[in-house]
């Protein structure tokens, strides 16, 4: 929010980065900032796989280029830990990107 507010002083629009390695929680946070500032410009986003949507209920959704968030209190995203346990991390690296099918891609 501080970065967005600073941009207001100089009439600069926001352009938050939302790559595939940002969780649905991060994307929801970006979307809520977008909705709260007048200088919103553009939001990078991804389509979340069905597995990701099962783990993170309330994921932001994309429809015809527009991101939608739900009306649940807070960020609106919850984590189903039982569902997440089905997909353990199989690498020791802190950096990972996954394909839509869940396969880990090594950058």
N, CA, C and O atoms as CSV, one atom per row, in Angstrom:
chain,resi,resn,atom,element,x,y,z
A,1,UNK,N,N,0.826,-1.185,0.000
A,1,UNK,CA,C,0.000,0.000,0.000
A,1,UNK,C,C,0.879,1.261,0.000
A,1,UNK,O,O,0.543,2.254,-0.645
A,2,UNK,N,N,2.002,1.217,0.723
A,2,UNK,CA,C,2.875,2.387,0.763
A,2,UNK,C,C,3.440,2.699,-0.614
A,2,UNK,O,O,3.565,3.865,-0.988
A,3,UNK,N,N,3.777,1.668,-1.362
A,3,UNK,CA,C,4.314,1.882,-2.717
A,3,UNK,C,C,3.236,2.491,-3.612
A,3,UNK,O,O,3.511,3.407,-4.387
A,4,UNK,N,N,2.013,1.982,-3.500
A,4,UNK,CA,C,0.920,2.521,-4.306
A,4,UNK,C,C,0.641,3.978,-3.928
A,4,UNK,O,O,0.439,4.823,-4.799
A,5,UNK,N,N,0.632,4.262,-2.634
A,5,UNK,CA,C,0.387,5.638,-2.176
A,5,UNK,C,C,1.499,6.590,-2.630
A,5,UNK,O,O,1.225,7.737,-2.985
A,6,UNK,N,N,2.740,6.122,-2.619
A,6,UNK,CA,C,3.842,6.944,-3.108
A,6,UNK,C,C,3.639,7.256,-4.591
A,6,UNK,O,O,3.872,8.382,-5.030
A,7,UNK,N,N,3.204,6.256,-5.358
A,7,UNK,CA,C,2.957,6.480,-6.773
A,7,UNK,C,C,1.875,7.507,-7.040
A,7,UNK,O,O,1.910,8.198,-8.058
A,8,UNK,N,N,0.902,7.614,-6.125
A,8,UNK,CA,C,-0.160,8.610,-6.287
A,8,UNK,C,C,0.410,10.022,-6.404
A,8,UNK,O,O,-0.083,10.824,-7.197
A,9,UNK,N,N,1.441,10.333,-5.624
A,9,UNK,CA,C,2.027,11.671,-5.623
A,9,UNK,C,C,2.580,12.049,-6.986
A,9,UNK,O,O,2.637,13.230,-7.328
A,10,UNK,N,N,2.988,11.059,-7.762
A,10,UNK,CA,C,3.609,11.312,-9.056
A,10,UNK,C,C,2.724,10.863,-10.227
A,10,UNK,O,O,3.172,10.813,-11.373
A,11,UNK,N,N,1.462,10.539,-9.922
A,11,UNK,CA,C,0.493,10.103,-10.927
A,11,UNK,C,C,0.990,8.858,-11.672
A,11,UNK,O,O,0.859,8.758,-12.892
A,12,UNK,N,N,1.559,7.919,-10.921
A,12,UNK,CA,C,2.055,6.665,-11.484
A,12,UNK,C,C,1.087,5.546,-11.138
A,12,UNK,O,O,0.694,5.389,-9.982
A,13,UNK,N,N,0.710,4.779,-12.136
A,13,UNK,CA,C,-0.213,3.666,-11.909
A,13,UNK,C,C,0.549,2.431,-11.431
A,13,UNK,O,O,1.739,2.276,-11.705
A,14,UNK,N,N,-0.156,1.559,-10.714
A,14,UNK,CA,C,0.454,0.329,-10.215
A,14,UNK,C,C,0.476,-0.743,-11.303
A,14,UNK,O,O,-0.334,-0.727,-12.229
A,15,UNK,N,N,1.410,-1.661,-11.171
A,15,UNK,CA,C,1.520,-2.808,-12.079
A,15,UNK,C,C,2.155,-3.938,-11.274
A,15,UNK,O,O,3.344,-4.221,-11.422
A,16,UNK,N,N,1.360,-4.579,-10.424
A,16,UNK,CA,C,1.892,-5.618,-9.541
A,16,UNK,C,C,2.257,-6.864,-10.317
A,16,UNK,O,O,1.556,-7.269,-11.244
A,17,UNK,N,N,3.361,-7.460,-9.924
A,17,UNK,CA,C,3.882,-8.673,-10.553
A,17,UNK,C,C,3.179,-9.873,-9.940
A,17,UNK,O,O,3.165,-9.998,-8.715
A,18,UNK,N,N,2.596,-10.761,-10.736
A,18,UNK,CA,C,1.871,-11.924,-10.231
A,18,UNK,C,C,2.220,-13.184,-10.994
A,18,UNK,O,O,1.363,-13.742,-11.680
A,19,UNK,N,N,3.472,-13.655,-10.893
A,19,UNK,CA,C,3.890,-14.843,-11.648
A,19,UNK,C,C,3.319,-16.128,-11.053
A,19,UNK,O,O,2.632,-16.104,-10.032
A,20,UNK,N,N,3.610,-17.232,-11.700
A,20,UNK,CA,C,3.079,-18.531,-11.291
A,20,UNK,C,C,3.598,-19.042,-9.969
A,20,UNK,O,O,3.007,-19.962,-9.402
A,21,UNK,N,N,4.684,-18.482,-9.450
A,21,UNK,CA,C,5.191,-18.957,-8.170
A,21,UNK,C,C,4.642,-18.157,-6.985
A,21,UNK,O,O,5.076,-18.361,-5.852
A,22,UNK,N,N,3.705,-17.260,-7.231
A,22,UNK,CA,C,3.020,-16.548,-6.158
A,22,UNK,C,C,1.738,-17.310,-5.856
A,22,UNK,O,O,0.981,-17.649,-6.766
A,23,UNK,N,N,1.500,-17.576,-4.588
A,23,UNK,CA,C,0.336,-18.370,-4.191
A,23,UNK,C,C,-0.961,-17.598,-4.425
A,23,UNK,O,O,-0.932,-16.386,-4.638
A,24,UNK,N,N,-2.085,-18.288,-4.385
A,24,UNK,CA,C,-3.365,-17.596,-4.480
A,24,UNK,C,C,-3.562,-16.564,-3.375
A,24,UNK,O,O,-4.281,-15.583,-3.566
A,25,UNK,N,N,-2.933,-16.777,-2.224
A,25,UNK,CA,C,-3.017,-15.793,-1.136
A,25,UNK,C,C,-2.364,-14.485,-1.592
A,25,UNK,O,O,-2.917,-13.406,-1.381
A,26,UNK,N,N,-1.195,-14.581,-2.213
A,26,UNK,CA,C,-0.513,-13.392,-2.722
A,26,UNK,C,C,-1.307,-12.703,-3.813
A,26,UNK,O,O,-1.388,-11.475,-3.842
A,27,UNK,N,N,-1.898,-13.486,-4.714
A,27,UNK,CA,C,-2.705,-12.900,-5.789
A,27,UNK,C,C,-3.939,-12.198,-5.216
A,27,UNK,O,O,-4.331,-11.137,-5.702
A,28,UNK,N,N,-4.550,-12.790,-4.185
A,28,UNK,CA,C,-5.712,-12.152,-3.555
A,28,UNK,C,C,-5.299,-10.840,-2.892
A,28,UNK,O,O,-6.026,-9.850,-2.963
A,29,UNK,N,N,-4.130,-10.834,-2.246
A,29,UNK,CA,C,-3.637,-9.601,-1.617
A,29,UNK,C,C,-3.422,-8.515,-2.671
A,29,UNK,O,O,-3.794,-7.359,-2.466
A,30,UNK,N,N,-2.821,-8.894,-3.795
A,30,UNK,CA,C,-2.624,-7.921,-4.881
A,30,UNK,C,C,-3.965,-7.367,-5.353
A,30,UNK,O,O,-4.115,-6.160,-5.545
A,31,UNK,N,N,-4.935,-8.257,-5.539
A,31,UNK,CA,C,-6.249,-7.830,-6.039
A,31,UNK,C,C,-6.926,-6.866,-5.068
A,31,UNK,O,O,-7.559,-5.899,-5.492
A,32,UNK,N,N,-6.795,-7.123,-3.783
A,32,UNK,CA,C,-7.406,-6.232,-2.801
A,32,UNK,C,C,-6.727,-4.866,-2.781
A,32,UNK,O,O,-7.390,-3.847,-2.585
A,33,UNK,N,N,-5.415,-4.839,-2.981
A,33,UNK,CA,C,-4.733,-3.546,-3.106
A,33,UNK,C,C,-5.245,-2.828,-4.350
A,33,UNK,O,O,-5.512,-1.626,-4.313
A,34,UNK,N,N,-5.382,-3.571,-5.462
A,34,UNK,CA,C,-5.886,-2.982,-6.704
A,34,UNK,C,C,-7.247,-2.319,-6.491
A,34,UNK,O,O,-7.517,-1.244,-7.026
A,35,UNK,N,N,-8.098,-2.976,-5.701
A,35,UNK,CA,C,-9.437,-2.449,-5.455
A,35,UNK,C,C,-9.441,-1.248,-4.514
A,35,UNK,O,O,-10.416,-0.497,-4.474
A,36,UNK,N,N,-8.359,-1.059,-3.756
A,36,UNK,CA,C,-8.324,-0.015,-2.740
A,36,UNK,C,C,-7.625,1.270,-3.172
A,36,UNK,O,O,-7.737,2.284,-2.482
A,37,UNK,N,N,-6.907,1.255,-4.295
A,37,UNK,CA,C,-6.159,2.449,-4.696
A,37,UNK,C,C,-6.732,3.035,-5.981
A,37,UNK,O,O,-7.217,2.310,-6.850
A,38,UNK,N,N,-6.668,4.339,-6.084
A,38,UNK,CA,C,-7.226,4.973,-7.286
A,38,UNK,C,C,-6.290,4.871,-8.468
A,38,UNK,O,O,-6.729,4.998,-9.611
A,39,UNK,N,N,-4.990,4.641,-8.222
A,39,UNK,CA,C,-4.015,4.633,-9.309
A,39,UNK,C,C,-3.717,3.220,-9.812
A,39,UNK,O,O,-2.611,2.952,-10.283
A,40,UNK,N,N,-4.694,2.316,-9.715
A,40,UNK,CA,C,-4.524,0.966,-10.253
A,40,UNK,C,C,-4.263,1.047,-11.755
A,40,UNK,O,O,-4.922,1.799,-12.474
A,41,UNK,N,N,-3.292,0.262,-12.214
A,41,UNK,CA,C,-2.971,0.245,-13.641
A,41,UNK,C,C,-3.256,-1.093,-14.273
A,41,UNK,O,O,-4.147,-1.212,-15.114
A,42,UNK,N,N,-2.495,-2.118,-13.868
A,42,UNK,CA,C,-2.654,-3.449,-14.451
A,42,UNK,C,C,-2.206,-4.483,-13.424
A,42,UNK,O,O,-1.384,-4.187,-12.556
A,43,UNK,N,N,-2.744,-5.686,-13.524
A,43,UNK,CA,C,-2.388,-6.759,-12.597
A,43,UNK,C,C,-2.007,-7.999,-13.391
A,43,UNK,O,O,-2.820,-8.544,-14.137
A,44,UNK,N,N,-0.765,-8.441,-13.227
A,44,UNK,CA,C,-0.355,-9.700,-13.843
A,44,UNK,C,C,-0.966,-10.838,-13.037
A,44,UNK,O,O,-0.999,-10.774,-11.808
A,45,UNK,N,N,-1.447,-11.871,-13.707
A,45,UNK,CA,C,-2.094,-12.977,-13.001
A,45,UNK,C,C,-1.883,-14.281,-13.760
A,45,UNK,O,O,-1.419,-14.295,-14.900
A,46,UNK,N,N,-2.237,-15.369,-13.093
A,46,UNK,CA,C,-2.151,-16.696,-13.694
A,46,UNK,C,C,-3.481,-17.411,-13.519
A,46,UNK,O,O,-4.305,-17.021,-12.692
A,47,UNK,N,N,-3.680,-18.460,-14.305
A,47,UNK,CA,C,-4.822,-19.344,-14.111
A,47,UNK,C,C,-4.382,-20.437,-13.148
A,47,UNK,O,O,-3.387,-21.112,-13.411
A,48,UNK,N,N,-5.083,-20.629,-12.055
A,48,UNK,CA,C,-4.727,-21.658,-11.088
A,48,UNK,C,C,-5.304,-23.000,-11.502
A,48,UNK,O,O,-6.444,-23.087,-11.959
A,49,UNK,N,N,-4.496,-24.052,-11.334
A,49,UNK,CA,C,-4.935,-25.404,-11.691
A,49,UNK,C,C,-6.043,-25.856,-10.744
A,49,UNK,O,O,-6.274,-25.242,-9.702
A,50,UNK,N,N,-6.724,-26.938,-11.119
A,50,UNK,CA,C,-7.778,-27.484,-10.267
A,50,UNK,C,C,-7.209,-27.948,-8.926
A,50,UNK,O,O,-7.865,-27.819,-7.892
A,51,UNK,N,N,-5.982,-28.490,-8.946
A,51,UNK,CA,C,-5.344,-28.918,-7.697
A,51,UNK,C,C,-5.111,-27.722,-6.779
A,51,UNK,O,O,-5.391,-27.792,-5.582
A,52,UNK,N,N,-4.606,-26.644,-7.329
A,52,UNK,CA,C,-4.353,-25.447,-6.529
A,52,UNK,C,C,-5.656,-24.895,-5.980
A,52,UNK,O,O,-5.716,-24.476,-4.824
A,53,UNK,N,N,-6.697,-24.891,-6.799
A,53,UNK,CA,C,-7.995,-24.397,-6.345
A,53,UNK,C,C,-8.580,-25.280,-5.251
A,53,UNK,O,O,-9.314,-24.794,-4.390
A,54,UNK,N,N,-8.260,-26.587,-5.278
A,54,UNK,CA,C,-8.738,-27.481,-4.230
A,54,UNK,C,C,-8.014,-27.209,-2.913
A,54,UNK,O,O,-8.619,-27.282,-1.843
A,55,UNK,N,N,-6.719,-26.897,-2.990
A,55,UNK,CA,C,-5.939,-26.615,-1.780
A,55,UNK,C,C,-6.301,-25.229,-1.224
A,55,UNK,O,O,-6.450,-25.066,-0.013
A,56,UNK,N,N,-6.439,-24.247,-2.099
A,56,UNK,CA,C,-6.733,-22.872,-1.684
A,56,UNK,C,C,-8.164,-22.516,-2.083
A,56,UNK,O,O,-8.394,-22.022,-3.187
A,57,UNK,N,N,-9.114,-22.761,-1.204
A,57,UNK,CA,C,-10.489,-22.395,-1.539
A,57,UNK,C,C,-10.616,-20.875,-1.547
A,57,UNK,O,O,-10.036,-20.188,-0.707
A,58,UNK,N,N,-11.365,-20.370,-2.487
A,58,UNK,CA,C,-11.545,-18.930,-2.608
A,58,UNK,C,C,-10.496,-18.238,-3.455
A,58,UNK,O,O,-10.344,-17.018,-3.382
A,59,UNK,N,N,-9.752,-19.022,-4.278
A,59,UNK,CA,C,-8.734,-18.428,-5.163
A,59,UNK,C,C,-9.344,-17.326,-6.025
A,59,UNK,O,O,-10.504,-17.426,-6.425
A,60,UNK,N,N,-8.583,-16.289,-6.310
A,60,UNK,CA,C,-9.048,-15.338,-7.314
A,60,UNK,C,C,-9.225,-16.073,-8.652
A,60,UNK,O,O,-8.459,-16.982,-8.973
A,61,UNK,N,N,-10.218,-15.679,-9.408
A,61,UNK,CA,C,-10.480,-16.319,-10.689
A,61,UNK,C,C,-10.340,-15.299,-11.808
A,61,UNK,O,O,-10.527,-14.099,-11.608
A,62,UNK,N,N,-10.008,-15.802,-12.986
A,62,UNK,CA,C,-9.883,-14.950,-14.164
A,62,UNK,C,C,-11.023,-15.272,-15.118
A,62,UNK,O,O,-11.335,-16.439,-15.354
A,63,UNK,N,N,-11.647,-14.226,-15.668
A,63,UNK,CA,C,-12.708,-14.398,-16.644
A,63,UNK,C,C,-12.626,-13.252,-17.647
A,63,UNK,O,O,-12.847,-12.093,-17.299
A,64,UNK,N,N,-12.304,-13.589,-18.896
A,64,UNK,CA,C,-12.201,-12.602,-19.969
A,64,UNK,C,C,-11.229,-11.471,-19.624
A,64,UNK,O,O,-11.483,-10.302,-19.913
A,65,UNK,N,N,-10.104,-11.850,-18.997
A,65,UNK,CA,C,-9.074,-10.882,-18.687
A,65,UNK,C,C,-9.274,-10.107,-17.397
A,65,UNK,O,O,-8.460,-9.243,-17.069
A,66,UNK,N,N,-10.329,-10.391,-16.661
A,66,UNK,CA,C,-10.597,-9.695,-15.408
A,66,UNK,C,C,-10.446,-10.647,-14.233
A,66,UNK,O,O,-10.914,-11.784,-14.281
A,67,UNK,N,N,-9.787,-10.175,-13.173
A,67,UNK,CA,C,-9.636,-10.973,-11.962
A,67,UNK,C,C,-10.801,-10.675,-11.029
A,67,UNK,O,O,-11.180,-9.521,-10.827
A,68,UNK,N,N,-11.355,-11.736,-10.469
A,68,UNK,CA,C,-12.451,-11.588,-9.510
A,68,UNK,C,C,-12.040,-12.179,-8.177
A,68,UNK,O,O,-11.402,-13.231,-8.125
A,69,UNK,N,N,-12.406,-11.505,-7.100
A,69,UNK,CA,C,-12.199,-12.023,-5.755
A,69,UNK,C,C,-13.572,-12.270,-5.147
A,69,UNK,O,O,-14.567,-11.688,-5.581
A,70,UNK,N,N,-13.621,-13.139,-4.135
A,70,UNK,CA,C,-14.920,-13.412,-3.512
A,70,UNK,C,C,-15.182,-12.414,-2.386
A,70,UNK,O,O,-14.349,-11.553,-2.102
A,71,UNK,N,N,-16.336,-12.538,-1.752
A,71,UNK,CA,C,-16.727,-11.570,-0.733
A,71,UNK,C,C,-16.573,-12.115,0.686
A,71,UNK,O,O,-17.205,-11.604,1.611
A,72,UNK,N,N,-15.749,-13.138,0.872
A,72,UNK,CA,C,-15.478,-13.691,2.191
A,72,UNK,C,C,-14.603,-12.691,2.950
A,72,UNK,O,O,-13.763,-12.035,2.334
A,73,UNK,N,N,-14.774,-12.554,4.272
A,73,UNK,CA,C,-13.937,-11.611,5.029
A,73,UNK,C,C,-12.446,-11.887,4.858
A,73,UNK,O,O,-12.040,-13.007,4.548
A,74,UNK,N,N,-11.643,-10.855,5.065
A,74,UNK,CA,C,-10.200,-10.969,4.898
A,74,UNK,C,C,-9.846,-11.006,3.425
A,74,UNK,O,O,-10.481,-10.340,2.607
A,75,UNK,N,N,-8.831,-11.784,3.091
A,75,UNK,CA,C,-8.442,-11.926,1.684
A,75,UNK,C,C,-9.367,-12.874,0.940
A,75,UNK,O,O,-9.384,-12.886,-0.291
A,76,UNK,N,N,-10.137,-13.669,1.676
A,76,UNK,CA,C,-11.097,-14.569,1.046
A,76,UNK,C,C,-10.522,-15.895,0.609
A,76,UNK,O,O,-11.218,-16.679,-0.036
A,77,UNK,N,N,-9.267,-16.174,0.942
A,77,UNK,CA,C,-8.615,-17.421,0.548
A,77,UNK,C,C,-8.329,-18.229,1.809
A,77,UNK,O,O,-7.804,-17.702,2.790
A,78,UNK,N,N,-8.678,-19.506,1.776
A,78,UNK,CA,C,-8.405,-20.384,2.908
A,78,UNK,C,C,-7.573,-21.561,2.406
A,78,UNK,O,O,-7.637,-21.915,1.228
A,79,UNK,N,N,-6.795,-22.162,3.296
A,79,UNK,CA,C,-5.936,-23.284,2.926
A,79,UNK,C,C,-6.487,-24.556,3.539
A,79,UNK,O,O,-6.694,-24.631,4.750
A,80,UNK,N,N,-6.726,-25.559,2.701
A,80,UNK,CA,C,-7.180,-26.878,3.153
A,80,UNK,C,C,-5.935,-27.733,3.374
A,80,UNK,O,O,-5.357,-28.255,2.421
A,81,UNK,N,N,-5.529,-27.873,4.629
A,81,UNK,CA,C,-4.274,-28.569,4.933
A,81,UNK,C,C,-4.337,-30.053,4.578
A,81,UNK,O,O,-3.319,-30.627,4.190
A,82,UNK,N,N,-5.498,-30.686,4.699
A,82,UNK,CA,C,-5.621,-32.102,4.328
A,82,UNK,C,C,-5.410,-32.285,2.825
A,82,UNK,O,O,-4.760,-33.238,2.396
A,83,UNK,N,N,-5.952,-31.381,2.043
A,83,UNK,CA,C,-5.771,-31.438,0.587
A,83,UNK,C,C,-4.319,-31.140,0.229
A,83,UNK,O,O,-3.761,-31.778,-0.663
A,84,UNK,N,N,-3.700,-30.176,0.916
A,84,UNK,CA,C,-2.312,-29.812,0.642
A,84,UNK,C,C,-1.364,-30.966,0.956
A,84,UNK,O,O,-0.334,-31.114,0.299
A,85,UNK,N,N,-1.698,-31.781,1.947
A,85,UNK,CA,C,-0.845,-32.910,2.323
A,85,UNK,C,C,-0.732,-33.939,1.201
A,85,UNK,O,O,0.187,-34.758,1.215
A,86,UNK,N,N,-1.629,-33.914,0.249
A,86,UNK,CA,C,-1.578,-34.834,-0.899
A,86,UNK,C,C,-0.452,-34.472,-1.870
A,86,UNK,O,O,-0.083,-35.282,-2.721
A,87,UNK,N,N,0.095,-33.257,-1.746
A,87,UNK,CA,C,1.095,-32.769,-2.687
A,87,UNK,C,C,2.350,-32.315,-1.935
A,87,UNK,O,O,2.614,-31.115,-1.855
A,88,UNK,N,N,3.118,-33.246,-1.386
A,88,UNK,CA,C,4.315,-32.847,-0.627
A,88,UNK,C,C,5.387,-32.259,-1.539
A,88,UNK,O,O,5.470,-32.594,-2.721
A,89,UNK,N,N,6.196,-31.385,-0.974
A,89,UNK,CA,C,7.320,-30.810,-1.708
A,89,UNK,C,C,8.391,-31.878,-1.815
A,89,UNK,O,O,8.772,-32.487,-0.815
A,90,UNK,N,N,8.875,-32.104,-3.023
A,90,UNK,CA,C,9.846,-33.174,-3.244
A,90,UNK,C,C,11.229,-32.646,-3.600
A,90,UNK,O,O,12.059,-33.388,-4.125
A,91,UNK,N,N,11.481,-31.381,-3.321
A,91,UNK,CA,C,12.787,-30.796,-3.593
A,91,UNK,C,C,13.277,-30.064,-2.358
A,91,UNK,O,O,12.469,-29.606,-1.550
A,92,UNK,N,N,14.584,-29.947,-2.200
A,92,UNK,CA,C,15.146,-29.249,-1.049
A,92,UNK,C,C,15.327,-27.765,-1.315
A,92,UNK,O,O,15.682,-27.012,-0.408
A,93,UNK,N,N,15.088,-27.339,-2.536
A,93,UNK,CA,C,15.262,-25.946,-2.914
A,93,UNK,C,C,14.109,-25.102,-2.377
A,93,UNK,O,O,12.980,-25.583,-2.277
A,94,UNK,N,N,14.387,-23.855,-2.033
A,94,UNK,CA,C,13.335,-22.932,-1.622
A,94,UNK,C,C,12.622,-22.322,-2.824
A,94,UNK,O,O,11.564,-21.711,-2.674
A,95,UNK,N,N,13.186,-22.482,-3.995
A,95,UNK,CA,C,12.632,-21.894,-5.211
A,95,UNK,C,C,12.006,-22.997,-6.052
A,95,UNK,O,O,12.679,-23.957,-6.427
A,96,UNK,N,N,10.743,-22.862,-6.340
A,96,UNK,CA,C,10.110,-23.853,-7.200
A,96,UNK,C,C,8.966,-23.226,-7.977
A,96,UNK,O,O,8.254,-22.351,-7.485
A,97,UNK,N,N,8.814,-23.691,-9.178
A,97,UNK,CA,C,7.715,-23.297,-10.034
A,97,UNK,C,C,7.099,-24.587,-10.525
A,97,UNK,O,O,7.814,-25.535,-10.851
A,98,UNK,N,N,5.778,-24.634,-10.583
A,98,UNK,CA,C,5.095,-25.862,-11.008
A,98,UNK,C,C,4.296,-25.625,-12.280
A,98,UNK,O,O,3.751,-24.544,-12.502
A,99,UNK,N,N,4.238,-26.663,-13.111
A,99,UNK,CA,C,3.378,-26.640,-14.291
A,99,UNK,C,C,1.936,-26.806,-13.825
A,99,UNK,O,O,1.690,-27.059,-12.646
A,100,UNK,N,N,0.986,-26.666,-14.737
A,100,UNK,CA,C,-0.426,-26.791,-14.387
A,100,UNK,C,C,-0.751,-28.165,-13.800
A,100,UNK,O,O,-1.681,-28.287,-13.003
A,101,UNK,N,N,0.009,-29.208,-14.186
A,101,UNK,CA,C,-0.257,-30.549,-13.654
A,101,UNK,C,C,0.443,-30.803,-12.324
A,101,UNK,O,O,0.334,-31.900,-11.775
A,102,UNK,N,N,1.167,-29.805,-11.790
A,102,UNK,CA,C,1.839,-29.949,-10.509
A,102,UNK,C,C,3.300,-30.352,-10.602
A,102,UNK,O,O,3.987,-30.384,-9.581
A,103,UNK,N,N,3.799,-30.661,-11.801
A,103,UNK,CA,C,5.184,-31.035,-11.988
A,103,UNK,C,C,6.101,-29.854,-11.673
A,103,UNK,O,O,5.867,-28.738,-12.135
A,104,UNK,N,N,7.149,-30.109,-10.881
A,104,UNK,CA,C,8.087,-29.052,-10.529
A,104,UNK,C,C,8.997,-28.735,-11.700
A,104,UNK,O,O,9.537,-29.643,-12.332
A,105,UNK,N,N,9.172,-27.456,-11.995
A,105,UNK,CA,C,10.075,-26.997,-13.043
A,105,UNK,C,C,11.285,-26.401,-12.347
A,105,UNK,O,O,11.136,-25.549,-11.472
A,106,UNK,N,N,12.446,-26.822,-12.712
A,106,UNK,CA,C,13.671,-26.244,-12.127
A,106,UNK,C,C,14.084,-25.050,-12.972
A,106,UNK,O,O,14.353,-25.204,-14.163
A,107,UNK,N,N,14.138,-23.863,-12.380
A,107,UNK,CA,C,14.502,-22.666,-13.152
A,107,UNK,C,C,15.964,-22.669,-13.573
A,107,UNK,O,O,16.419,-21.731,-14.227
